[in-house]
Amino acid sequence: MLSQEDRERFNADLKLVRQILQENREKGIRKYAMFLDFDGVIHVFYVQGTPQYEAAMKRMKTKLDFIDPQCLANVDRLTGEFDMDVIISSSWRYNGLDYCRKYLQKSGMKHVDHVVDTTQDEQFLDRRIEIAEYLISHPIYSGFIVLDDIQMKEFEGSYIRINPTVGFDDEKYALAKRILERTDRKVRKNEMQIIA
């Protein structure tokens, strides 16, 4: 829960984020950001006794790999379909960007070059504030998505709440793709108006 001071800070940041995104869409910029959480998104907490749980336990014992291959494949597929930067917003970022990139690559991510940054790691802030401040300090995007299992209703239209017992499955991938395509259509519409 945000304090009153943090709530005011976040609301001001959110207003500025929306302005930056709109201006970039009007300029025809088609660059997107994905804020990626690990636990609950690509690290799935399967129900004990299910086939998925058994497969995950086997993976952990043989490769010490916590990542669900299908969930990571969905992240990878999305990053390959759009001009998108992946920003690690997970607490795993405290291990460093290089560690996260190697970990994702070892687990099968093909587009690991799209993993470009992490949200700040100098202090503990609410994740919503970290994401908003990242977008403000990197005003190059026309849209973004947040993949996380914690509630972030303030990012409605860009936020996809992931069920931690399912992960970033095909259904959530399709939703993320629709969100990005909708933004892409807005950018293309603005481009057509500029040309006309």
C-alpha positions as CSV (number, residue, x, y, z in Angstrom):
1,M,0.0,0.0,0.0
2,L,1.3,3.4,-1.0
3,S,1.7,6.2,1.6
4,Q,-0.1,9.4,0.8
5,E,3.2,11.0,-0.2
6,D,4.0,8.0,-2.5
7,R,0.5,8.0,-3.9
8,E,0.9,11.7,-4.9
9,R,4.3,11.0,-6.4
10,F,3.0,8.0,-8.3
11,N,0.0,9.9,-9.7
12,A,2.2,12.7,-10.9
13,D,4.5,10.2,-12.5
14,L,1.7,8.3,-14.1
15,K,0.3,11.5,-15.7
16,L,3.8,12.3,-17.1
17,V,4.2,8.7,-18.4
18,R,0.9,8.9,-20.3
19,Q,2.0,12.3,-21.8
20,I,5.3,10.8,-22.9
21,L,3.7,7.8,-24.5
22,Q,1.1,9.9,-26.3
23,E,3.7,12.2,-27.7
24,N,5.8,9.3,-28.9
25,R,2.8,7.7,-30.6
26,E,2.1,11.0,-32.3
27,K,5.7,11.1,-33.6
28,G,5.2,7.6,-35.0
29,I,7.6,5.9,-32.6
30,R,6.9,2.1,-32.4
31,K,9.1,1.0,-29.6
32,Y,7.8,-0.9,-26.6
33,A,8.9,-1.9,-23.1
34,M,8.2,-5.1,-21.2
35,F,8.6,-5.0,-17.5
36,L,9.2,-8.6,-16.5
37,D,8.8,-10.2,-13.1
38,F,10.2,-13.7,-12.7
39,D,8.5,-15.3,-9.7
40,G,4.9,-16.2,-10.7
41,V,5.5,-15.3,-14.3
42,I,8.2,-17.5,-15.7
43,H,8.9,-19.3,-12.4
44,V,5.5,-21.0,-11.9
45,F,4.3,-22.2,-8.5
46,Y,2.5,-25.4,-9.8
47,V,0.1,-27.2,-7.5
48,Q,1.9,-30.1,-5.9
49,G,1.1,-33.5,-7.4
50,T,0.2,-32.2,-10.9
51,P,2.2,-33.3,-14.0
52,Q,3.5,-29.7,-14.3
53,Y,4.8,-29.8,-10.8
54,E,6.5,-33.1,-11.3
55,A,8.2,-31.8,-14.5
56,A,9.3,-28.7,-12.7
57,M,10.8,-30.7,-9.9
58,K,12.7,-32.9,-12.4
59,R,14.1,-29.7,-14.2
60,M,15.2,-28.3,-10.9
61,K,17.0,-31.4,-9.9
62,T,18.8,-32.0,-13.2
63,K,19.6,-28.4,-14.3
64,L,18.8,-26.2,-11.2
65,D,16.4,-24.3,-13.5
66,F,13.3,-22.7,-12.1
67,I,12.0,-21.4,-15.3
68,D,9.0,-22.9,-17.0
69,P,10.1,-23.4,-20.7
70,Q,6.7,-22.6,-22.2
71,C,6.3,-19.4,-20.2
72,L,9.7,-18.3,-21.2
73,A,9.0,-19.2,-24.8
74,N,5.9,-17.0,-24.7
75,V,8.1,-14.1,-23.4
76,D,10.7,-14.8,-26.1
77,R,8.1,-15.0,-28.9
78,L,6.6,-11.6,-27.9
79,T,9.9,-9.9,-27.8
80,G,10.7,-11.2,-31.3
81,E,7.4,-9.9,-32.7
82,F,7.8,-6.3,-31.6
83,D,10.6,-3.7,-31.3
84,M,10.7,-4.3,-27.6
85,D,13.1,-3.9,-24.7
86,V,12.8,-6.2,-21.7
87,I,13.4,-4.5,-18.4
88,I,13.7,-6.8,-15.4
89,S,11.4,-5.5,-12.6
90,S,11.7,-8.7,-10.6
91,S,13.6,-8.8,-7.3
92,W,16.0,-11.1,-9.3
93,R,17.4,-7.8,-10.7
94,Y,19.4,-7.5,-7.5
95,N,21.6,-10.2,-8.9
96,G,22.5,-7.8,-11.7
97,L,21.5,-7.5,-15.4
98,D,24.3,-9.7,-16.6
99,Y,23.3,-12.5,-14.3
100,C,19.6,-12.2,-15.4
101,R,20.6,-12.3,-19.0
102,K,22.8,-15.3,-18.7
103,Y,20.1,-17.1,-16.6
104,L,17.4,-16.4,-19.2
105,Q,19.7,-17.4,-22.1
106,K,20.7,-20.7,-20.3
107,S,17.0,-21.4,-19.9
108,G,16.4,-21.1,-23.6
109,M,15.6,-17.4,-24.4
110,K,16.7,-16.7,-27.9
111,H,16.1,-12.9,-27.9
112,V,18.2,-12.3,-24.8
113,D,19.7,-9.2,-26.6
114,H,16.3,-7.6,-26.0
115,V,16.9,-7.8,-22.2
116,V,18.5,-4.4,-21.8
117,D,18.0,-3.1,-18.3
118,T,16.5,-3.4,-14.8
119,T,14.4,-1.0,-12.8
120,Q,16.4,0.8,-10.1
121,D,18.1,-1.3,-7.5
122,E,19.6,1.3,-5.1
123,Q,16.6,1.5,-2.8
124,F,13.4,-0.4,-2.2
125,L,10.4,1.4,-3.8
126,D,7.0,0.2,-4.7
127,R,7.3,-1.6,-8.0
128,R,4.7,0.7,-9.6
129,I,6.8,3.8,-8.8
130,E,9.9,2.0,-10.2
131,I,8.2,1.3,-13.5
132,A,6.7,4.8,-13.9
133,E,10.1,6.4,-13.0
134,Y,11.9,4.1,-15.5
135,L,9.5,5.2,-18.3
136,I,10.0,8.8,-17.4
137,S,13.8,8.5,-17.3
138,H,13.8,6.5,-20.6
139,P,11.2,8.5,-22.7
140,I,11.7,6.4,-25.9
141,Y,8.7,4.2,-25.7
142,S,5.2,4.5,-27.2
143,G,3.8,1.7,-25.2
144,F,4.6,-0.9,-22.5
145,I,3.3,-4.0,-20.8
146,V,3.9,-5.2,-17.3
147,L,3.9,-9.0,-16.6
148,D,3.6,-9.5,-12.9
149,D,1.6,-11.5,-10.3
150,I,1.1,-8.6,-8.0
151,Q,-1.8,-6.2,-8.5
152,M,-1.1,-3.0,-10.5
153,K,-4.5,-1.8,-11.6
154,E,-3.1,1.7,-12.1
155,F,-1.4,0.4,-15.3
156,E,-4.8,-0.8,-16.7
157,G,-4.5,-1.4,-20.4
158,S,-0.8,-2.2,-20.1
159,Y,-0.8,-4.5,-17.1
160,I,-1.3,-8.3,-17.3
161,R,-1.9,-10.0,-14.0
162,I,-0.3,-13.4,-14.0
163,N,-1.7,-16.3,-12.0
164,P,1.4,-17.6,-10.2
165,T,0.2,-21.2,-10.4
166,V,-0.1,-20.9,-14.2
167,G,2.5,-18.4,-15.3
168,F,2.7,-16.5,-18.6
169,D,0.7,-19.1,-20.5
170,D,-0.7,-18.9,-24.1
171,E,-3.8,-17.1,-23.0
172,K,-1.8,-14.3,-21.3
173,Y,0.6,-14.2,-24.3
174,A,-2.4,-13.6,-26.6
175,L,-3.7,-10.8,-24.3
176,A,-0.2,-9.1,-24.3
177,K,0.0,-9.4,-28.0
178,R,-3.5,-7.8,-28.4
179,I,-2.4,-4.9,-26.1
180,L,0.7,-4.2,-28.1
181,E,-1.1,-4.6,-31.5
182,R,-3.7,-2.1,-30.3
183,T,-0.9,0.4,-29.5
184,D,0.8,-0.3,-32.7
185,R,-2.4,0.5,-34.7
186,K,-2.7,3.8,-32.9
187,V,0.9,4.7,-33.9
188,R,0.3,3.6,-37.5
189,K,-2.9,5.7,-37.6
190,N,-0.9,8.7,-36.4
191,E,1.7,8.0,-39.1
192,M,-1.0,8.1,-41.7
193,Q,-2.3,11.4,-40.5
194,I,1.2,12.9,-40.6
195,I,1.7,11.7,-44.2
196,A,-1.8,13.0,-45.2
